[in-house]
């Protein structure tokens, strides 16, 4: 039996009918949000601050029109935050609907066949930057709350809307908002999942390793091939020393993939990827060279920056200790690295997301799956193959899932779109889940 079957059939019908009646408003709201040029990643984008304010004003006005308690604040240096609460009658569980209204750059407009800011409706789709990631999901969530109002459904528990504008720049708005506001019982993060329920995601960390060498003319290399043993007379090649560490971490990565797993995440998802490497003469600072030269000098500096995925149930402190211990053991086999151990920088550029894991048999996941079943859709449960704002709710031990309209394949790409039928279905599922989870009085 679907958990939403506990709702009166007439209540379910009213909610579905209310969303259907609001379809034009749903499309109009999505188009209005897409029309705001909220590219947060371009540091020189003068439009972001006023456009983000305009976008969040649309959100706040929509919530205010429903009689919700609305709070607006500014997260430094330029990220507006909106939080709205629809108070319940009491005695029910609470739910938050989370989303972000900032987007990635459009890129070359010539690659688009639809105006990236136009929100054009054609071929059963709504087109534009952010349509899938994730203004469509935000609009679906806001319309879900209004549908409950229009259907005259009074909830026992509170429903919240948490909307931020700094997700694409790995901002702190959601983390601070979740820690500051009253604790909720569950959350839906409305990222594009193709209506798949995703209650699990891996933890993410960026870090840097730096190695020092010794500069010397390339003509001296014959005295110290591979930079071993003659550091006082010849160069010590920091790049080659770093390659030993990179190879070692590839071995550690294989061990992780072979020995550890999480049932919903793909096997081997816990990876160590070297994504940036910088090396050369002249030393370095913050992963950069102090000068640009040529390969005629043995490099005395090398830095590698890593993207690290780890699994739910693991802690970043334990992972950090494991990586550093493994590298230290490798360095003991090399005379130069033993005397000149590498330097580590963790939480690089503040890139860090803790993992999230709500069990598939958790009652909240059951309610969301039940809502899809009620709508005649077979619920699918999987893991989110990236990082999301769900991490910050998981950090506070809040159950939740990533669930929304659109496909991740459309995100960050030219001709981004969201299918209209998914917008409607997502809004219905969110409204039905809110009614079943929070309770109806």
N, C-alpha and C positions, 0 to 999 in steps of 0.2 A: 504494500500500500504506500502511495506517495505521502510523505509527511504533510504536504499541503492539503491532502484529503481531509485532514482534521479541521480545515477551514470550511465553513458552510459553502455549499456549491454556489449559492446565490452571491456570496461575497466574492468568490473567485471570478464569477461571471462579470460582476460589476467592475472589478479591477481590470480585467482584460478589456472590457468594453470601454473603460475610461481611457486606457492607453490608445486603443484604436481611434477614439474620438479626438485624441490629442496628436495624431500623427502629423498633421500640418504644423502644429506648434513645435513638435519635435524636430522636424526638418528646418523650420525657421530658426529655432534656437541653435541648432548645429551650424547652420549657415552663418549666423551672427558671430558665433565663436570663431569659426574658420576665418571670417573676414578680418579678425584682429591680427595684426602682423607681429606676433609674439615670439619671434626668433630670439631665444635667450643665449644662443651659443656664439653669436657674432659680437665680439667685445665692442666693436665700433658701430653697432646698430643704434642710431639715435632714436629710432621708433619704439624700441622695446619698452622703455619705462612708461610712456603715455599709452601705448597700445595694451600693455599688461594691465594697467589701471582701468582702461576702457573695458577690457575683457572681463575683469573681475567685478566691475560695476554691473555688467550684464548678469553675472552669476548672483551677485548679492541682491540685485533688484528682483530676480526671479524668486529667490528664497524669501525675501521680504514680502513679496506679494502673496506668499502662502502663510503669512503670519508667523514665520519662524523667528527665533532669536538669532540675530545675525551679528557677528563680530568681524570687523575688518582690522588688519594690522599690516605693518610693513616690515618685512624681514630684510635687514641691511644686506647689500646696499640699495637694492631696487626691486625687491620681489614682494608683490602684494599677496596677502593670504586672506582667504574668506573661510569662516567656519559658521555653519548655521545649525540650529537645533530645533527640531519639531518635538516639543515635549509630549511624552506619553501620559496616559492617565495614572500610571503607577503600577508596580508589581510585575512589569515585563522586562525582558532583556533588551539591551540597547544594540544599535547597529549604526556603523558609519559607512558612507559611500565616499570613496576617495578618488581624486583625480587631479591632473595637472593641465594647465592651459598654455604652458609654454611649448614651443616646437623647435625643431632643428631648422637650419637654413634651407631655403628653397633650392639653392644652387642655380644652375643655368636654366632660365625660364624657357629657353628654346627646347629643352628636353620634355617640357610639359605640353600636352595637347589640350589641357583645360587650365583656366586661370587658377594658379595655386592659392589665391586668396578669394576666389569667387564663390566657392561653395555651390558650384553648378550641380543641378540634379539632372542626370541623364542615364539611360540604360539601367535603371534600377539601382543606381549608385549615387552617392553624394561625393563630389570630388573636391580636393583641396588639401593644402598642407595642414596636418593635424586632424583630418577627417577620421582616420583610424587611430592615430597616436597623439592625443587621445581625447580630442574635443567631442567626438561622437560618443565616447563612453561617458564623458561628463554630462552631456546633454541627456543621454538615456537615463542617467541617475537622477538628474533634476526633474525630468518628466515623470519618473517613477514616483517621486515624492508627491508631485502634483496629482498624479492619478489616484493615489490614496485619498487625497483631499477631495477630488472630484467624485470619487466613488463613495464618499461619506464613510470611510473606514477609519475608525478611531483606534489608535494603537495603545497598548498598555506600556510598552517601552519607548524610550527616546530614539529618534532617527536623526543622525547627524550627516551633514555634508562637509567634507574637508577638501578644499580646493586650493592648490598652491600654484606657483609660477616659476619654480626653479628646479624641477626634476631633471630636465635635460642638461643641467650644469651641475648635477649631483649636489643640490643645495640642501640646506638643513631645515627648511620650513616644516616639512611633515614631521621630522623627528622631534623638533621642539614643540610643535602643535600637539602631538600625541602625548608627550610628557607633561604638558602644561594643562590641558583640558581634562575634564572628568574622564576616568577610564571607562571605555566601552567594552562590550562583551564580544563583538565580532565586527569584521570589516569586509567589504568588497572593494577591491582596487580595480577600477574599470579600464585596465589596459586591454588592448586588442588580443583576444585569445581565440577568436573564431567560435565563441560561445562554449569553449572548453573550460571546465572548472580546474583551476591550477592552485592547489593549496600548498605547494612546495616550491622553493627556489634555493639555489646554493648561495653560500656566502662568497663575497668578493673582496679582494684586497689588492691594491697596487703597492709595489715596493721596488726599491732600487738597491743594487749592489755596486760598489765602487772598488776598483783595484788600482794600486799604485805600481809603477815600474821605475825604470831608470833610463833617462834619455842618453842616446849615443848616436854617432854617425852610422849610417847604414853600412859603411865600409868596414865597421868593426864586427858586423854580425857573425862573420866566420869564426870569431873567437868564442862565441856563445850562442850557438845554434839552439833555438828554443829557449834561450835566456836562462840557462842553468849553470850555476857554479862560478861564473866569472863576473859577477855583478860589479866588482870594483874596477874591472878593466874594460868591460863591454856593457852594452845596453841590456836592460831587462824589459822585454816586450809585454806591456800591460794587456794588450789585446789577446796575445796568446795565453797569458795566465788566466784571463777571464774565460777563454774558451774551455779551459779545464773545468771551471765551475759550471758553465752552461751545460757541458756534457754530463757532469755529475747530477745536475738537477733534472736532466732528461731521464736519468736512471731512477731518481726518486719519483718522478711523475709516473713512470711505468709501474713502480711498486704500488703507488696509490691506486692507479686504475685497476690493477690486478687483485688487490687485497681488500679494497674498501668500496662500498657502494651504498646507494639509497634506492629503494625499490622503484620510485617514480622517475628519478633522474636517469638519463642515459648512462650506461656503463662507461666508465672512464671520464665522466664529466669533470671530476676533480683534477684540474690541470694546472701546470706551471708554464705559461707561455712567455718567452722573451719577446717583447713587442718593440722595444727601442734599444739600440746600442750606439754608443758614442765612444770613440777612442782616438788618441793621437798625442802628439807632443805638446808640451805647454801646460800640463796639469789640467785640473778641472775643478768646478764648483757647481753644485746643484745639477749634476748630470750634464754639464756643458764644458766645452773646451775653452780655455782662456785665449787661445790664438788659433788661427787657421794656417797650417803649414803644408807639407807634402810628405810623401812616404819615404823621404830620404833620411828620416830620423826615427830611431826606435821610440815608440810611443810610451810615455810615462804615465798615461792615465787611460782608464777604460771604465765605462759605466753601462750597466744593463738594467732596463726597467721591465718588470714582470707584471703580468696579469695572473692572479692566483684565484682559482675557484676551489672552495672547500665545501664539505657536506654538512647538512643539518646534523646536529649532535656533536659536531666538532667545535672547538673554541679557537679563536684566532691566536690566543696566547700559546696554546699547545702547538698549533701549526707553525707559528713563528719560531718557537723553540726547536721544533723538528727540522725546519729548513736551515736554521743557523747551525745547529749541531751537525747536520749532514755535511754542510759546506766546510765547517771547521775540520771535520775528519778528513775530508779530501785535501784540505790545505796542509795537513800534517804530513802528507806524502811529498810535498814540494818544498825544497829548502827556502826559496824566496817567499812563498805564501805563508810558510810557517813563521817566518820572521816579520812579515808584513801582511797580517790578516786583512781581509776585505772589510769594508764598512757597509752597514745595512741602514737603509732609511725606510721605515714602515709608515703606513697611512699616507702614502705619497699623494700630494695634492688633495688630501682629505678624501681620497677614493676608498671607501669602505662601506660594505653592506653586510650586516649579519645574516645568517641563513634563516629561512622560515620553513616551518613544517607543522601544518595542521593535519592530523591523521584523517585519511579518507572516511573513516567511520565516525568522525566527530559529528555531533548533532547538527551543527551549523552547515557542514558540507552536505548532510542529509537533506536539510531544508532547501538548499540551493539546487541540489540534484532533483529533489521532488518538484520544485517549481518548473524545471525544464520538462520533467515527465508530464506534468499537468498540461504543458503547452504542446505535448505531442512530440517532443524532441528527446532522443536518447541521450542521457547525460554521459559525458566522457570526462574522466579525471586524469590529469597528467601533471607534469612539472613544468614550471616556467623556465625556459632555457636562458634566462638573463637575470638581472637584478631589478627590483622594483621597490616602490614605497611600502610594500607589504613587510619588508625587512624591519621597518621602524615600529610597526604594530607587534610583530613577533618579538622584538626586543623588550616589549612591555607585557609579554605573555598573553597577547590578544589573538584569538582564533581568527582565521580569515582565508580568503582565496582571491586570486587574481581572476577576473571574469569580466569580459566585455565584448562589444561588437567589433568586427574588423579582424584582419589578419596581421600578424607581426611582419609578414613578408611585405606588406604595403607600407609599413612604417619607414620613415626616413628616405623614401624613394620618390622619384618623379611620378606624377599622375597618381598620387596617393588617393585612396577612396575608401568609403565604407558602404557596405550594402544596406539598402534601406530596410529590407526585411530583418536584417540582424539588429539594426537600431531598435526597431519595434519589439523584436523578441527579447532583446537584452533588457529593455525598459520593463516589459511585463514580468520577466523573471526576477528582476530586482524588486519590483513592487510586491510580487507574491512572496518572495523570500522575506521581505520586511514584515509582511502581515503574519506569516507563519512563525518567524523567529521572535518578533517583538510581542506577539499576541494581540488579539482583537477584543475590544470591550464593547 
